[in-house]
Amino acid sequence: MKTKILGIAMMMMGGIAFGQLPSTGVSPSNVLDGLYVQQHIPTKKVISYAPLREADVMWSKRVWRTLDVQQKLNFPLFYPREPLTDRMALWDIIKYGIEEEGSLTPYEINGESGFDFDGEFLFPLTSNGNPNDTAYQTSRDNLLYSTSTVMKIGEDGEPELDSEGYETYITDRSPILANQIVKYYVKEDWFFDKQRSVMDVRIIGISPVIVEYDDEGEVKGEKQLFWLYFPECRYVFQNYFVYNRKNDAQRMSFDDLFWKRMFASFIHKESNVYDREVKNYENNGVKALLESERIKNQMLIIEHDLWHL
């Protein structure tokens, strides 16, 4: 009898946890899909950064990285394409945090007074305490949904015509899916902390990127959707599982993945006097990758040289 009561209590706890953090392994129908209610990651707290003072930073460098989700090491960011009860793709977590929880603040790329491609967090999209505000919801949907112009088709399967005999078109809005995200841009600061005598790194921002198409289905180019402030993202990423190829019982969180640097990337920009990207002066693909490696190696050399200062 006690075992039965305990099992029911665990199911109820799992159902409550699922309503708040959809990564416990409990399905929406309140069925435990597994051996136990997964509690470690869904209730995990953020690990605080080591204290840092301005006087402790002897050297720092800001770089921007590209994470291509098609690279094998980055598959945990891209899959699953459809959310499961125990894990989601990174995009679905971001979308959930913005649209459902309201715990993430997106920073728009195209603001009223300019652009913010480098993630300076200039144009925050906030609800001002009213998530039901129509203007806020419209602006939010413009970031999370894609629009396209399609021909209006009648019940007979033929295009509908207006009063002048011209074909009519409507604007179709569809949600951006996880499999449409092709890259993530990451903005980070590398620094040498003389208090701890270590070279360390802090991720400052992250930005999802999609491929943009015109009305005829032709590729227009890549499009950054928005920036997210990564220290704020950590409080969301910490409670979602990342797939472990070796052991399903020892999964980590997305915050752990970024903390441990378990992703493949290349540097597409470093802080410089011209404020230019690598592609602006090395437009050849191979040369751009070599320049990325040069920047990375230069930071390693500086780390070694700091021990001789």
Secondary structure, DSSP 4 states (H G I P E B T S, - for coil): -HHHHHHHHHHHHHHHHHHH-S-SSB-TTS-B-SSS---TTTTPPPPPPPP--GGGEEEEEEEEEEEETTSGGGHHHH--SS--SS---HHHHHHIIIIII----EEESEETTEE-TT----SB---TT-TT-HHHHHHHHHHHEEEEEEE-B-TTSSBPB-TTSPBPEEEEEEEPPGGGEEEEEEEEEEEEETTTTEEEEEEEEEEEEEEEE-TTS-EEEEEE-EEEEHHHHHHHHTTSEE--SS-TTS-EEHHHHHHTT-S--EEEEE--TT---GGGT--SHHHHHHHHHHHHHHHHHHHHHHTT-
